[in-house]
Amino acid sequence: MSYSALFPQGPVQSTAQGLAQSVGTVPQAVQPGSAGAAQGFAQAIAQAASSTGLDPRLLTAVAKQESGLNAAAVSPAGAEGLMQLMPGTAAALGVQDPFNATQNALGGATYLKEMLSHFGGNLSLALAAYNAGPGAVEQYGGIPPYPETEAYVRGVLQSYASAMDGQKG
């Protein structure tokens, strides 16, 4: 699979940064911030983590940075759902409904695991590739010098570290 064909070159504004600009509506049955939404997101992320072997705290950190845990989010660039998958990437990963939190979380987790494998387990590079595309990471030989991508990697890593610290005590 050609990752550069699935992911645009350059930074893609995550919905966490442009949530106010995002389009789409939240289904009435599950509003973000409600107990049902938190349980649904937690369950979707737990299932994706179990299927891929990734830490659910990492997937939660990515979903928070990407969509603010909003399964109905659409970014100005067209990324959709909880893990903000671009339509071509979602289709290539077998995600039929990008607004289904379970499908989207599994698709995002699968893609992140592929990026981790592609970049030899380097989490920072995998996150940069998730955000800006693997071609950009390869082109720059590391995290691309895009302010949005640099902030994205920092934000996910900080959120993940915080979640890990919270479970140590």
Backbone bond lengths (Angstrom), bond angles and torsions (degrees), N, CA, C in turn:
res aa  C-N    CA-C-N  psi(-1)  N-CA   C-N-CA  omega(-1)  CA-C   N-CA-C  phi
1 M - - - 1.444 - - 1.528 108.70 -
2 S 1.308 116.92 134.66 1.456 121.76 178.58 1.522 108.81 -90.31
3 Y 1.323 115.80 110.14 1.460 119.82 -178.06 1.513 111.90 -68.71
4 S 1.321 117.35 -33.10 1.455 119.11 -178.84 1.525 110.73 -65.13
5 A 1.328 117.79 -28.59 1.461 120.45 178.15 1.519 111.48 -73.98
6 L 1.333 116.34 -26.31 1.460 120.32 -177.32 1.514 113.25 -89.93
7 F 1.307 117.24 -23.33 1.451 120.91 -173.81 1.513 109.24 -124.55
8 P 1.304 118.49 128.43 1.456 119.62 -178.31 1.525 110.79 -66.87
9 Q 1.323 115.36 151.71 1.459 119.81 175.74 1.519 108.79 -75.72
10 G 1.297 116.14 146.48 1.454 121.05 177.87 1.510 110.91 89.96
11 P 1.319 115.21 170.49 1.459 119.13 -175.37 1.519 111.86 -69.51
12 V 1.300 115.32 144.72 1.450 122.13 174.47 1.521 105.70 -114.30
13 Q 1.317 116.04 119.98 1.454 119.24 -177.69 1.517 109.37 -61.85
14 S 1.329 115.95 122.43 1.457 119.11 178.99 1.517 108.95 -78.03
15 T 1.300 116.29 154.78 1.450 121.02 -178.57 1.508 111.30 -66.51
16 A 1.327 117.44 -24.74 1.457 119.08 177.77 1.525 109.77 -60.02
17 Q 1.331 117.76 -32.29 1.450 120.60 179.10 1.523 111.94 -85.74
18 G 1.300 117.19 -27.12 1.450 118.94 -175.73 1.512 112.72 -123.69
19 L 1.332 117.29 33.17 1.457 121.17 -175.04 1.523 111.48 -56.96
20 A 1.322 116.48 -36.91 1.456 118.90 -179.26 1.523 111.34 -65.89
21 Q 1.343 116.70 -25.19 1.455 120.57 -179.30 1.524 112.27 -91.08
22 S 1.331 116.84 -10.64 1.462 118.73 -173.60 1.525 111.05 -66.94
23 V 1.301 114.06 153.56 1.454 120.15 179.44 1.510 108.98 -109.83
24 G 1.302 115.58 173.66 1.461 119.36 -177.88 1.520 108.62 100.03
25 T 1.303 114.23 159.63 1.455 118.70 179.52 1.501 109.31 -119.79
26 V 1.300 114.97 155.88 1.450 121.42 178.28 1.526 107.52 -89.03
27 P 1.324 117.29 129.47 1.465 118.47 178.08 1.524 110.91 -54.07
28 Q 1.304 117.15 139.72 1.454 121.08 -177.00 1.527 112.63 -62.03
29 A 1.311 117.40 -30.33 1.456 120.55 -176.44 1.533 112.38 -68.41
30 V 1.323 117.94 -29.56 1.458 120.47 -177.46 1.515 109.09 -136.33
31 Q 1.320 116.70 98.16 1.454 121.93 177.51 1.520 109.71 -88.42
32 P 1.345 118.68 140.95 1.459 119.83 175.97 1.521 109.38 -56.48
33 G 1.308 115.65 141.37 1.457 120.92 179.88 1.510 113.06 90.50
34 S 1.329 118.14 -14.84 1.449 119.79 178.87 1.523 109.65 -80.05
35 A 1.308 116.35 160.92 1.465 120.12 179.00 1.523 110.35 -60.34
36 G 1.331 117.47 -38.15 1.462 120.77 179.26 1.515 112.11 -64.68
37 A 1.344 117.00 -38.56 1.462 120.47 179.02 1.514 110.30 -66.12
38 A 1.330 116.95 -46.47 1.467 120.10 -179.03 1.520 110.65 -61.63
39 Q 1.310 117.36 -42.39 1.459 120.82 179.71 1.530 109.97 -66.42
40 G 1.337 117.76 -42.03 1.452 121.38 179.61 1.515 112.32 -63.61
41 F 1.333 116.81 -44.18 1.459 120.32 178.97 1.517 110.04 -66.44
42 A 1.315 117.01 -43.36 1.463 120.33 -179.66 1.524 110.48 -61.74
43 Q 1.313 117.00 -41.83 1.466 121.02 179.56 1.535 110.77 -66.83
44 A 1.323 117.45 -43.77 1.466 121.11 179.28 1.524 110.58 -62.50
45 I 1.316 116.67 -42.87 1.465 121.04 -179.87 1.524 110.30 -68.97
46 A 1.328 117.40 -40.70 1.470 120.61 178.54 1.526 110.48 -61.61
47 Q 1.327 117.35 -42.28 1.466 120.73 178.69 1.527 111.03 -64.99
48 A 1.333 117.39 -42.76 1.460 121.15 179.14 1.522 110.54 -64.63
49 A 1.323 116.82 -40.76 1.469 121.05 178.57 1.520 110.47 -63.40
50 S 1.308 116.15 -43.51 1.459 120.61 179.48 1.529 111.16 -63.24
51 S 1.321 116.88 -40.74 1.465 121.33 -178.47 1.522 113.17 -70.20
52 T 1.336 116.84 -31.71 1.469 120.18 -174.09 1.530 113.29 -105.71
53 G 1.318 117.11 -13.22 1.461 120.12 -177.21 1.517 113.38 79.82
54 L 1.325 117.66 10.14 1.458 120.86 177.56 1.524 110.60 -87.68
55 D 1.304 116.37 154.93 1.460 122.94 179.82 1.535 108.97 -68.61
56 P 1.328 118.06 126.51 1.468 119.36 179.12 1.529 112.42 -61.11
57 R 1.332 117.33 -27.43 1.471 119.62 177.66 1.524 110.44 -67.66
58 L 1.325 117.70 -34.37 1.465 121.32 176.79 1.528 109.64 -67.64
59 L 1.318 116.56 -46.66 1.465 119.90 179.83 1.525 111.45 -62.78
60 T 1.316 116.71 -37.55 1.465 120.45 176.81 1.521 110.39 -64.20
61 A 1.340 116.94 -41.55 1.469 120.96 178.67 1.527 110.62 -62.01
62 V 1.326 117.01 -41.15 1.467 120.66 178.25 1.530 109.79 -65.39
63 A 1.326 117.23 -46.90 1.466 120.64 -178.81 1.528 111.62 -62.82
64 K 1.334 117.12 -38.39 1.469 120.12 176.92 1.517 110.89 -62.28
65 Q 1.326 116.65 -45.06 1.461 121.30 -178.55 1.527 110.67 -68.72
66 E 1.311 116.23 -38.65 1.461 120.79 -176.59 1.522 113.16 -72.94
67 S 1.320 116.89 -52.70 1.466 120.03 -169.52 1.521 114.37 -126.54
68 G 1.327 117.41 -0.46 1.460 117.91 -173.10 1.521 110.60 65.33
69 L 1.331 116.60 26.39 1.469 124.92 -177.70 1.531 112.31 63.28
70 N 1.327 115.55 33.72 1.459 121.86 179.17 1.528 108.69 -105.67
71 A 1.322 117.25 105.79 1.463 122.08 -177.82 1.521 113.04 -67.29
72 A 1.326 117.93 -14.83 1.462 121.85 -179.74 1.528 112.07 -101.11
73 A 1.310 117.73 6.86 1.468 121.09 -175.73 1.522 111.97 -68.03
74 V 1.329 114.65 143.02 1.461 122.65 172.08 1.521 105.86 -134.02
75 S 1.329 116.15 124.26 1.467 119.66 -179.27 1.521 110.32 -80.85
76 P 1.320 117.14 163.17 1.467 119.97 175.24 1.532 112.39 -57.71
77 A 1.336 117.43 -26.27 1.469 121.07 179.11 1.527 112.36 -84.27
78 G 1.347 117.21 -8.04 1.456 120.63 177.82 1.511 115.41 101.33
79 A 1.328 118.35 3.40 1.466 120.72 176.22 1.526 108.31 -69.53
80 E 1.350 115.66 143.30 1.457 119.49 -170.29 1.524 113.03 -126.74
81 G 1.329 113.77 146.01 1.451 121.62 168.53 1.520 115.59 81.07
82 L 1.306 113.62 -170.80 1.466 123.97 -173.73 1.520 113.09 -54.06
83 M 1.327 117.92 -46.79 1.465 123.00 -177.12 1.525 112.05 -100.79
84 Q 1.358 116.27 8.48 1.461 123.34 175.76 1.527 112.53 52.01
85 L 1.313 115.30 63.73 1.459 121.89 177.77 1.526 109.80 -87.76
86 M 1.326 115.82 135.22 1.458 119.82 172.62 1.537 106.99 -70.46
87 P 1.319 118.48 146.80 1.468 120.36 -175.99 1.532 114.31 -52.42
88 G 1.324 118.52 -43.45 1.464 120.63 179.64 1.517 112.23 -65.31
89 T 1.317 116.25 -39.58 1.463 120.85 178.44 1.523 109.33 -66.21
90 A 1.325 116.36 -45.51 1.469 120.57 179.41 1.530 110.32 -58.22
91 A 1.322 116.66 -46.27 1.467 120.53 -179.67 1.525 110.80 -61.87
92 A 1.332 116.78 -43.76 1.472 120.57 -179.92 1.526 111.88 -63.73
93 L 1.320 116.32 -27.36 1.466 121.12 179.99 1.533 112.21 -90.63
94 G 1.325 117.08 1.16 1.462 120.63 178.09 1.515 114.51 82.92
95 V 1.325 117.20 15.01 1.468 120.84 178.07 1.522 107.89 -80.70
96 Q 1.322 116.27 112.06 1.461 120.81 -178.36 1.519 112.16 -84.83
97 D 1.337 116.79 -33.96 1.462 121.65 179.86 1.523 108.13 -126.82
98 P 1.333 118.27 98.13 1.460 120.35 -176.41 1.528 113.82 -64.75
99 F 1.326 117.44 -14.53 1.456 120.48 179.21 1.526 112.60 -94.90
100 N 1.322 116.28 0.74 1.462 121.54 172.11 1.522 105.74 -84.60
101 A 1.328 117.08 115.04 1.469 121.30 -173.87 1.522 112.07 -58.00
102 T 1.321 118.01 -38.37 1.460 120.90 -178.63 1.525 111.05 -66.20
103 Q 1.330 116.99 -47.23 1.466 120.47 178.96 1.523 111.14 -65.05
104 N 1.327 116.67 -43.41 1.452 121.06 -177.48 1.524 111.00 -66.39
105 A 1.327 117.48 -42.85 1.465 120.56 179.17 1.524 110.81 -63.17
106 L 1.318 117.21 -41.32 1.460 120.04 178.20 1.525 110.85 -66.67
107 G 1.319 117.14 -41.61 1.463 120.37 177.27 1.523 111.44 -61.83
108 G 1.323 116.72 -46.70 1.460 120.55 179.18 1.520 112.11 -64.09
109 A 1.323 116.52 -41.40 1.469 120.33 178.95 1.521 110.86 -65.25
110 T 1.319 116.53 -40.41 1.465 120.86 178.38 1.528 110.14 -63.10
111 Y 1.321 116.15 -44.82 1.459 120.24 179.63 1.532 110.72 -64.30
112 L 1.336 117.20 -43.35 1.464 120.06 178.71 1.525 110.68 -62.71
113 K 1.323 117.04 -40.51 1.472 119.99 177.96 1.532 110.31 -63.41
114 E 1.328 117.51 -40.37 1.467 121.00 176.46 1.522 110.66 -61.76
115 M 1.331 116.83 -40.95 1.465 120.25 179.04 1.532 110.71 -67.31
116 L 1.319 117.06 -38.03 1.470 120.20 176.51 1.529 110.28 -62.07
117 S 1.308 116.65 -42.99 1.459 120.87 178.50 1.528 110.21 -65.51
118 H 1.311 116.32 -45.20 1.457 122.61 -178.68 1.528 111.78 -60.17
119 F 1.330 116.97 -35.97 1.465 121.65 -177.50 1.528 112.28 -105.96
120 G 1.330 116.40 30.41 1.466 121.93 171.31 1.514 114.80 61.02
121 G 1.325 117.83 30.38 1.458 120.68 177.96 1.518 114.18 83.54
122 N 1.327 118.24 3.33 1.463 121.41 -179.82 1.531 108.56 -77.20
123 L 1.330 115.71 107.90 1.462 120.76 -174.55 1.525 111.76 -63.96
124 S 1.319 118.10 -41.40 1.469 120.12 -179.59 1.528 111.16 -60.95
125 L 1.324 116.85 -44.21 1.462 119.94 179.64 1.529 111.17 -68.30
126 A 1.324 116.86 -38.99 1.465 120.21 178.15 1.524 110.67 -62.54
127 L 1.333 117.00 -41.54 1.464 120.40 178.34 1.527 110.93 -66.76
128 A 1.321 116.56 -40.73 1.466 119.75 177.16 1.519 110.05 -61.33
129 A 1.329 117.31 -40.91 1.459 121.46 178.51 1.522 111.08 -66.74
130 Y 1.322 117.01 -37.51 1.468 121.11 177.76 1.526 109.29 -60.23
131 N 1.321 116.38 -37.91 1.456 121.33 -176.71 1.528 113.33 -84.68
132 A 1.320 117.20 -48.69 1.464 120.99 -171.24 1.516 113.48 -106.93
133 G 1.323 116.93 -8.70 1.457 121.23 -177.98 1.511 111.09 98.53
134 P 1.318 116.79 143.22 1.469 120.28 -178.38 1.520 113.08 -63.95
135 G 1.320 117.49 -29.83 1.455 120.03 178.56 1.521 112.05 -61.79
136 A 1.320 116.46 -39.05 1.466 120.30 178.97 1.523 110.78 -66.97
137 V 1.337 117.26 -40.21 1.465 121.20 178.50 1.528 109.27 -63.60
138 E 1.305 116.84 -43.13 1.463 121.00 178.97 1.527 111.03 -66.56
139 Q 1.318 116.50 -42.11 1.462 120.96 -179.47 1.525 111.49 -59.26
140 Y 1.328 117.19 -41.47 1.459 120.96 -177.19 1.530 112.79 -94.10
141 G 1.315 117.81 -4.30 1.459 120.40 -179.91 1.517 112.55 65.35
142 G 1.301 116.82 29.04 1.470 122.45 -178.90 1.514 108.97 163.10
143 I 1.322 115.30 -160.98 1.465 119.63 179.27 1.526 108.13 -63.97
144 P 1.331 117.06 123.79 1.465 119.06 -179.42 1.535 111.02 -60.61
145 P 1.325 116.96 149.33 1.465 120.02 -177.64 1.533 112.86 -80.16
146 Y 1.306 115.67 46.45 1.456 121.26 177.17 1.528 106.92 -98.62
147 P 1.327 118.84 124.28 1.470 120.04 -179.04 1.532 112.88 -53.60
148 E 1.334 117.48 -39.91 1.467 119.75 -178.86 1.528 110.53 -64.98
149 T 1.317 117.58 -41.97 1.471 120.94 -178.78 1.519 110.35 -69.56
150 E 1.323 117.28 -41.81 1.470 120.15 177.58 1.524 110.67 -60.78
151 A 1.331 116.94 -44.43 1.465 120.95 178.43 1.525 110.84 -66.23
152 Y 1.317 117.37 -37.33 1.461 122.26 179.37 1.532 110.56 -61.33
153 V 1.330 116.73 -51.13 1.467 121.18 -179.17 1.523 109.46 -60.45
154 R 1.328 116.77 -47.27 1.479 120.88 178.31 1.525 110.90 -57.48
155 G 1.328 116.23 -46.36 1.471 120.71 -177.26 1.519 112.74 -63.03
156 V 1.337 116.78 -45.18 1.468 119.94 179.68 1.530 110.05 -64.57
157 L 1.332 116.60 -45.41 1.466 119.61 -178.38 1.531 111.46 -63.79
158 Q 1.320 117.26 -39.29 1.470 120.38 178.11 1.526 111.12 -65.91
159 S 1.313 116.59 -43.60 1.464 120.66 179.23 1.531 110.87 -63.92
160 Y 1.320 116.24 -41.90 1.464 121.76 179.45 1.530 110.47 -65.26
161 A 1.324 116.98 -45.62 1.463 121.00 178.89 1.523 110.93 -62.01
162 S 1.309 115.87 -39.88 1.466 120.88 178.76 1.533 110.45 -63.89
163 A 1.313 117.08 -42.18 1.464 121.08 178.79 1.519 110.82 -65.15
164 M 1.331 116.24 -38.69 1.470 120.07 179.02 1.525 110.39 -68.11
165 D 1.342 117.18 -41.66 1.467 121.04 178.16 1.523 110.94 -63.88
166 G 1.318 116.04 -36.29 1.467 120.67 -179.67 1.509 113.23 -65.66
167 Q 1.319 118.38 -22.76 1.461 120.76 -178.64 1.530 112.30 -99.63
168 K 1.333 117.51 -0.22 1.455 120.03 178.79 1.514 111.89 -80.10
169 G 1.337 116.04 -30.97 1.461 120.61 -173.07 1.420 113.18 -84.08
